[in-house]
């Protein structure tokens, strides 16, 4: 990792006296894929708004590529999908995309090619000559994502990118992010923790305007204890917990929600716990849906602390 | 001024002109404006100009226009342009209030300003929109003036050179007059949520500010000078001046514009996009 692209120190922001962010500090490096999570009203959109330059200067230090957010030097370098922002209904999508591309420094000819390219990326190239108000909610969202891809932004801030999208388009957006992520830094705010678990290497957790950076270890390696998360078909809870508990090396078994079990075990005693668990399921004629190493992001962040 | 600023500024101006000529709303406005202008040109303007031409033959001080306080109309070489000047001083500022009200407000409410803010600075957005709106006004002023000159020259071809000189004087003075009106609407647009709100606020500010200043100046006459803050304050005097004489009062709208644009820029930096 080289020079940080975002340096945020003791950032605070309030709306008419109500603190939205309090003393937030973090540093991000180029190429990182970062998830921003937290409950409603935690300050996620405020933080993304500050990074994008949508909100007036806060107290504390916030520097992107060595500049204040919203600086002219960041034009084309930083891009964003703002929450609930809509395009101008007076112009076609193509006209607006060409205009945005021109503002980012592209020539008239390049701007047309670029507008078609980004619309094609979200499978909406046919909407080039359409007005924004003719689009459905999901299509408008995809168009808004497409505008964030214009040019070659080095940092893309996405606020709830897949909310309201159908599974096929969610997958498409995910693959666009994965494809660009080696060269582009992403900060993705989302409530879809499964999505973030798949995509992100780093998580920033905001709660009541306060930030923490949980040290996530996807599979729970290099720790004294490891976890297996198991999604089961309906089965007798007490019986399942009791049988798993009897397996060699198991420290604790819990059922945080219906048909979900977390098995905590000591890998020094039993390294192949997944096989033991599957054997136990077969022996008892139970059915399972999914078995995964480690805890889910939801468990890591919001229940029982870190591993 | 960085090259980036100038480039963005010109692009935003150009886009605002596109809004006037190539969007449904803009075209509807242009068509309505053309119909209204044709009516004004062929009826009130032409007939008033005819009356004015007859009044010119009346002895100085004895004219009906002198009696009504419009004697200054007789100082113009071309009656049609004299009437145009008086019409324009009323029509264009009113039109400006309505057509300049939505410089940034609906884009802010919709979130469109966020897409633009990612690519251009707040300064360039504010000044670019203002300049684009002024350019639209300038085009309408030029079109109306050219049509008036065309009617004049059609009636008397010898007036061609004189008509162009007067038209140039009117154009420059009229655009200077419209500057603070457009700047005022730019400021209001940064603070309110819709064009309608901006228009209502403009009317309220103009009437209340004028009323309050008049009331206060009764008790403290020095406060009467505050009237200089109101855009259009010089209009009554301006209508008495003809052609290039009107430039004497240009400092008032120019100063008002500088103050209003600075205020608008300050607000723009403190508002969320």
Interface residues (C-beta under 8 A of the other chain):
Chain A: X49 X52 X53 X54 X55 X56 X70 X71 X72 X75 X76 X78 X79 X80 X82 X84 X85 X86 X87 X88 X90 X91 X95 X96 X99 X100 X102 X103 X104 X105 X147
Chain B: X2 X4 X5 X7 X8 X11 X15 X18 X19 X23 X24 X25 X26 X107 X110 X111 X112 X114 X115 X116 X117 X118 X119 X120 X121 X122 X124 X269 X270 X271 X272 X273
